[in-house]
Amino acid sequence: MNSTSRAPAPPLAEKAEGVRAAANTRLTALAGVLLLALLAAQLVTTLLGVRNQLTAHVAIGLVLTPVVALKLGTTGWRMVMYYRGDPELRRLGPPRRYFRVLGPILTVLTLMLLGSGLLVFLGPTSAHHAAMSTHATTFYLWLVAVTLHAGPHYLKAVRLAAADIFARINRRLPGAGSRLATVLASGMGGALLALTLISQVTDYLARHPHK
């Protein structure tokens, strides 16, 4: 009888990238899937009319803000480590030129969209009109950019996220529990932020009842 046990095969991402880079890819995927779900809900409030769904629109925007920060952090880490000469990431090579150009544009538009939205409710009254105009204009540019960015990534992100959540324990990439906890914590942090600041919406409606 052969007593030698066969070690579980490493996940495909680990084979291709190395554990550290693959773990970052999984974390980015998990954050991206949650973010897409929140953005879909936010788009519904926009289509139904932001004015009529203002409380939900702002609440969802606050919930997704820490998730956006997490995703920007994971993609930023990958970029910084690549240009610092990390062997794993250098071996994989740079992203396609399409994403190298679109990524920074989407990052700037996302920061403008979230920042102007927060400024509408939390900023001084003198900044209200400019913030509202910036938010409305940026939304359409952002929607085009996020569609172009998420389209090619969506199926891969779902597959990688599912691998961390549903795969058997011995087939998971190490750190799956920590990655899932990090993403859930970002969503819970956003929910807490929404509960803390949502009263600003009521004040806004009182000050702008017909706009």
C-alpha positions in Angstrom: 0.0 0.0 0.0 1.4 3.4 -1.0 1.4 5.6 2.0 2.5 8.7 0.1 -0.4 11.2 0.0 -0.9 13.4 -3.0 -0.8 17.1 -2.2 -3.7 19.1 -3.4 -3.2 20.8 -6.7 -2.5 24.6 -6.4 -5.3 26.9 -7.7 -4.8 28.0 -11.3 -4.3 31.6 -10.2 -1.4 30.5 -7.9 0.2 28.6 -10.8 0.0 31.6 -13.1 0.9 34.4 -10.7 2.4 33.3 -7.5 0.5 33.3 -4.2 1.0 37.0 -3.3 0.0 38.4 -6.7 -2.9 35.9 -7.0 -4.2 36.8 -3.6 -4.3 40.5 -4.6 -6.1 39.5 -7.8 -8.7 37.6 -5.8 -9.2 40.5 -3.4 -9.6 42.9 -6.3 -12.2 40.5 -7.8 -14.2 40.2 -4.6 -14.3 44.0 -4.1 -15.2 44.4 -7.8 -18.1 42.0 -7.6 -19.5 43.7 -4.5 -18.9 47.1 -6.1 -20.7 46.1 -9.4 -23.8 45.0 -7.3 -23.8 48.3 -5.5 -23.3 50.3 -8.7 -26.2 48.4 -10.3 -28.5 49.4 -7.4 -27.2 53.0 -7.7 -28.0 53.0 -11.4 -31.6 51.9 -10.6 -32.1 54.9 -8.3 -30.8 57.2 -11.1 -33.1 55.7 -13.7 -36.1 56.1 -11.3 -35.1 59.7 -10.7 -32.5 60.7 -8.2 -34.9 63.3 -6.7 -37.5 60.7 -6.0 -35.0 58.2 -4.7 -32.6 60.7 -3.1 -32.2 59.0 0.3 -31.5 55.6 -1.3 -29.2 57.2 -3.8 -27.1 58.9 -1.2 -27.1 55.9 1.1 -25.8 53.5 -1.6 -23.2 56.1 -2.6 -21.9 56.2 1.0 -22.0 52.4 1.3 -19.9 51.9 -1.8 -17.3 54.6 -1.0 -15.1 52.4 1.2 -15.5 49.5 -1.3 -14.2 51.9 -4.0 -11.3 52.8 -1.7 -10.5 49.1 -1.2 -10.5 48.4 -4.9 -8.4 51.4 -5.7 -6.0 50.3 -3.0 -5.6 46.7 -4.4 -5.1 47.9 -8.0 -2.8 50.7 -6.8 -0.7 48.2 -4.9 -0.4 46.0 -8.0 0.7 49.0 -10.1 3.2 50.3 -7.5 4.7 46.8 -7.0 5.1 46.3 -10.7 7.0 49.5 -11.3 9.1 48.8 -8.2 10.3 45.6 -9.9 8.3 42.9 -8.0 9.5 39.6 -9.6 6.0 38.0 -9.6 4.3 41.0 -11.3 7.3 41.6 -13.7 7.0 38.0 -14.8 3.3 38.5 -15.7 4.1 41.7 -17.6 2.1 45.0 -17.7 -1.7 45.2 -18.3 -2.9 45.6 -21.8 -2.5 49.2 -23.1 -6.3 49.5 -23.2 -6.4 49.1 -19.4 -3.3 51.2 -18.8 -5.0 54.1 -20.5 -8.6 53.5 -19.2 -7.6 52.7 -15.6 -6.3 56.2 -14.7 -9.2 57.9 -16.5 -11.8 55.8 -14.6 -10.0 56.4 -11.3 -10.1 60.2 -11.8 -13.8 60.1 -12.8 -14.7 57.9 -9.9 -13.0 60.2 -7.4 -14.7 63.2 -9.0 -18.1 61.5 -9.0 -17.9 60.4 -5.3 -16.2 63.6 -4.2 -18.7 65.9 -5.8 -21.6 63.8 -4.5 -20.3 64.1 -0.9 -19.6 67.8 -1.4 -23.3 68.4 -2.3 -24.4 67.3 1.2 -21.4 67.9 3.4 -19.8 70.9 1.8 -20.6 74.6 2.2 -23.7 76.0 0.6 -21.5 78.2 -1.7 -20.1 75.0 -3.3 -23.5 73.3 -3.8 -24.2 74.4 -7.3 -20.7 73.6 -8.6 -20.7 70.2 -6.9 -24.1 69.3 -8.3 -23.2 70.3 -11.8 -19.9 68.4 -11.6 -21.6 65.3 -10.2 -24.3 65.2 -12.9 -21.8 65.8 -15.7 -19.2 63.4 -14.4 -21.8 60.6 -14.1 -22.3 60.2 -17.8 -18.6 60.1 -18.5 -18.0 57.7 -15.6 -20.8 55.4 -16.8 -19.1 55.0 -20.2 -15.7 54.4 -18.6 -16.9 51.9 -16.1 -18.8 50.0 -18.7 -15.7 49.8 -20.9 -13.6 48.7 -17.9 -16.0 46.2 -16.3 -17.2 44.5 -19.5 -13.9 42.6 -20.2 -13.3 41.9 -16.5 -16.8 40.9 -15.3 -16.8 37.1 -16.0 -13.2 36.7 -14.7 -14.0 38.6 -11.5 -17.1 36.5 -10.8 -15.1 33.3 -11.4 -12.3 34.4 -9.1 -14.6 35.6 -6.4 -16.6 32.4 -6.5 -13.4 30.4 -6.2 -12.6 32.1 -2.9 -16.2 31.8 -1.6 -17.4 28.4 -2.8 -14.3 26.2 -3.5 -13.4 23.4 -1.1 -11.1 24.5 1.7 -8.1 22.6 0.3 -8.5 24.1 -3.1 -8.7 27.7 -2.0 -5.9 30.1 -2.4 -4.4 30.8 1.1 -6.1 33.8 2.9 -9.6 33.4 1.4 -11.2 34.0 4.7 -9.2 37.2 5.4 -10.0 38.5 1.9 -13.7 37.9 2.3 -13.7 39.5 5.7 -11.8 42.6 4.3 -14.4 43.1 1.6 -17.3 42.6 4.0 -15.8 45.0 6.4 -15.5 47.6 3.7 -19.2 47.2 3.0 -20.1 47.3 6.7 -18.0 50.4 7.1 -19.9 52.0 4.3 -23.2 51.1 5.9 -22.1 52.7 9.1 -21.0 55.8 7.2 -24.5 55.9 5.6 -26.3 55.6 8.9 -24.1 58.3 10.4 -24.5 60.9 7.5 -27.9 60.1 6.0 -29.5 62.9 8.2 -27.7 65.3 5.9 -30.1 64.3 3.1 -33.1 65.4 5.2 -31.4 68.8 5.8 -30.7 69.1 2.1 -34.3 68.4 1.2 -35.4 71.0 3.7 -33.1 73.6 2.2 -33.8 72.7 -1.4 -37.5 71.6 -1.5 -38.2 72.5 -5.2 -34.9 71.7 -6.9 
